[in-house]
Amino acid sequence: MKAFLVGAVALVVLAGCSSGKDTYTPPPTQPTDSGSSAASPAVPVPRKELLGLADLPTGWTVDNKPDDAQKLLPPCYKSAMSTKDAKASASAGFLAGGTSPFLIESIGYYTGAAAAAKLASASKTLGHCQDLSYVVKKVKITGTVSATSFPGLGDESRAYTATLSLGGAPVTLYLVVLRSKTQVVSMCYGVVGTGSILVLQQLANTAVNNLSTK
């Protein structure tokens, strides 16, 4: 099974991964970001608000190839997490136990009512995303997405759970999308098996506290 996921999806290693052990070390590279880093002090700088080493449990590492994890995400998750219309944005990826669990965080700064519109659009997209069937590197992935109970964060937030099957291998993707004034934060926590959404709740709380717009 390990060979299947490494060869076909190039992301999740099943061997040695428990379904709930969620435990992070210094990242060797800086997270990616877009938008001007020389923004006015009154304007949020997402790159400076991403989760850092002090925010994460021990046993994690930076994901130097976050695109690999993003390929596993359902199309509706990718759309909800997209920051292509943001005035400034930043993202980072992290891994624990080698390749699973993984965490992807993205922050987008918007102007006017665009942040609220972005969250509304993400909620609509995810609300219509129930039965999944898509292909990653010639491997068919099936599953379901459902709204998930989650503590309220920021000005408004939504949470979802995707339960996937990769050739019989179970993977769970927990997603939260939240708005704090003019910023929208999305975080996806993925784990082989079921894991625990409590990990995402703790990290999302920290992510909100890191925002200048909180």
C-alpha positions in Angstrom: 0.0 0.0 0.0 2.9 2.3 0.7 4.3 1.7 -2.7 0.9 2.4 -4.2 0.5 5.9 -2.7 4.1 6.9 -3.2 4.1 5.9 -6.8 0.6 6.9 -7.8 -0.1 10.0 -5.7 3.5 10.9 -4.6 2.2 12.2 -1.3 0.9 10.0 1.5 3.0 7.2 3.0 0.9 4.8 4.9 3.6 2.7 6.5 4.3 3.9 10.0 1.5 6.5 10.1 -1.1 6.1 12.7 -4.6 7.5 12.1 -4.4 10.0 14.9 -0.9 10.8 15.9 -0.5 14.4 15.1 2.7 15.7 16.2 7.1 19.9 13.7 10.9 21.1 13.3 12.5 24.2 11.8 11.5 24.7 8.2 14.6 24.9 5.9 12.9 27.3 3.6 10.6 30.3 3.8 6.9 30.0 2.9 5.9 31.4 -0.4 4.0 34.6 -0.8 2.6 37.0 -3.4 1.8 40.7 -3.3 3.9 43.5 -2.2 5.9 43.0 1.0 6.5 46.7 1.2 2.8 47.4 1.9 1.8 50.3 4.2 1.8 49.4 7.9 -2.0 49.9 7.8 -2.3 47.1 5.2 -2.0 43.4 6.4 1.1 41.6 5.1 0.0 37.9 4.9 3.5 36.6 4.7 4.2 37.8 8.2 1.0 36.3 9.6 1.4 32.7 8.6 1.9 30.0 11.2 5.5 29.8 12.4 7.6 27.3 14.3 6.4 28.5 17.7 2.8 27.9 16.7 3.2 24.2 15.7 3.6 21.0 17.6 7.0 19.2 17.7 7.6 16.6 15.0 6.5 18.7 12.1 8.6 20.0 9.2 8.1 22.5 6.4 6.7 21.0 3.1 9.2 22.0 0.5 6.9 20.7 -2.2 3.4 21.9 -1.1 2.1 21.4 -4.7 2.2 17.6 -4.0 -0.2 17.9 -1.2 -2.4 20.4 -3.1 -2.8 17.9 -5.9 -4.6 15.6 -3.5 -7.2 18.2 -2.7 -10.7 18.0 -4.3 -11.3 20.7 -6.9 -13.8 22.4 -4.6 -11.2 22.6 -1.9 -8.7 24.1 -4.3 -11.3 26.7 -5.4 -12.2 27.6 -1.8 -8.6 28.0 -0.8 -7.6 30.0 -3.9 -6.3 33.6 -3.3 -6.0 34.6 -7.0 -8.2 37.6 -6.5 -6.5 38.8 -3.3 -4.6 42.1 -3.2 -1.8 40.2 -1.3 -1.5 36.6 -0.3 0.8 34.0 1.3 0.8 30.3 1.8 2.7 27.6 3.5 2.7 23.8 3.8 3.8 21.6 6.6 4.2 17.8 7.2 4.5 15.5 10.2 5.7 12.0 10.3 7.4 12.4 6.9 4.3 12.8 4.7 1.2 12.5 6.8 -0.4 14.4 8.5 -0.1 17.5 6.4 -1.3 21.1 6.8 -1.8 23.8 4.1 -2.5 27.4 5.1 -3.3 30.3 2.8 -4.1 33.9 3.7 -5.6 36.5 1.3 -6.0 40.2 1.9 -8.9 41.9 0.1 -10.4 45.4 -0.1 -13.9 46.6 0.5 -16.5 43.9 0.6 -14.3 41.5 -1.4 -13.3 39.4 1.7 -16.9 38.7 2.6 -17.7 37.9 -1.0 -14.8 35.5 -1.1 -16.0 33.6 1.9 -19.6 33.5 0.5 -18.2 32.1 -2.8 -16.2 29.5 -1.0 -19.2 28.5 1.1 -21.3 28.2 -2.0 -18.7 26.1 -3.8 -18.2 23.7 -0.9 -22.0 23.5 -0.3 -22.4 22.0 -3.8 -19.4 19.7 -3.3 -20.9 16.5 -1.8 -20.0 13.5 -3.9 -16.4 13.4 -5.2 -14.8 11.6 -8.1 -11.5 12.9 -9.6 -8.2 11.7 -10.8 -4.6 12.4 -9.5 -1.7 11.0 -11.5 -4.1 8.4 -13.1 -5.4 7.3 -9.7 -9.1 7.7 -9.2 -10.1 9.3 -5.9 -13.7 9.1 -4.6 -15.4 10.4 -1.5 -17.8 12.8 0.1 -17.7 16.3 1.5 -19.9 17.4 4.4 -20.2 20.5 6.6 -18.6 20.0 10.0 -19.2 21.4 13.4 -16.4 23.8 14.3 -16.0 26.7 16.8 -16.8 30.1 15.4 -13.6 31.9 14.4 -13.0 35.5 13.2 -16.0 37.4 11.9 -17.4 34.2 10.2 -16.1 30.8 9.4 -17.1 27.5 7.7 -15.7 24.0 8.2 -15.9 20.8 6.1 -14.7 17.2 6.1 -13.8 15.3 3.0 -13.6 11.5 3.4 -11.6 10.0 0.6 -10.7 6.6 -0.8 -7.5 6.3 -2.8 -7.6 2.8 -4.2 -9.0 1.6 -0.9 -6.7 3.7 1.3 -8.7 6.1 3.5 -7.7 9.7 3.8 -9.5 12.5 5.6 -9.2 16.2 4.7 -10.5 18.7 7.3 -10.9 22.3 5.9 -11.8 25.6 7.6 -12.3 28.9 5.8 -12.7 32.0 7.9 -12.8 35.8 7.5 -11.3 38.3 9.8 -12.3 41.8 8.6 -10.5 42.1 5.2 -8.6 38.8 5.4 -9.6 35.3 4.5 -7.7 32.3 5.9 -8.1 28.8 4.7 -6.5 25.8 6.3 -6.6 22.2 5.2 -5.4 19.4 7.6 -5.1 16.0 5.9 -4.3 12.7 7.5 -4.3 9.0 6.6 -7.3 7.4 8.2 -9.5 9.7 10.3 -7.1 11.7 12.6 -8.7 14.4 14.8 -10.2 17.7 13.8 -9.2 19.0 17.2 -5.7 19.6 15.8 -7.1 21.9 13.1 -9.2 23.7 15.7 -6.1 24.5 17.8 -4.0 25.6 14.8 -6.9 27.7 13.4 -7.2 29.5 16.7 -3.5 30.3 16.6 -3.8 31.4 12.9 -6.6 33.9 13.9 -4.4 35.3 16.7 -1.6 35.9 14.2 -3.7 38.2 12.1 -3.3 41.9 12.3 -7.0 42.3 11.5 -8.2 40.2 14.4 
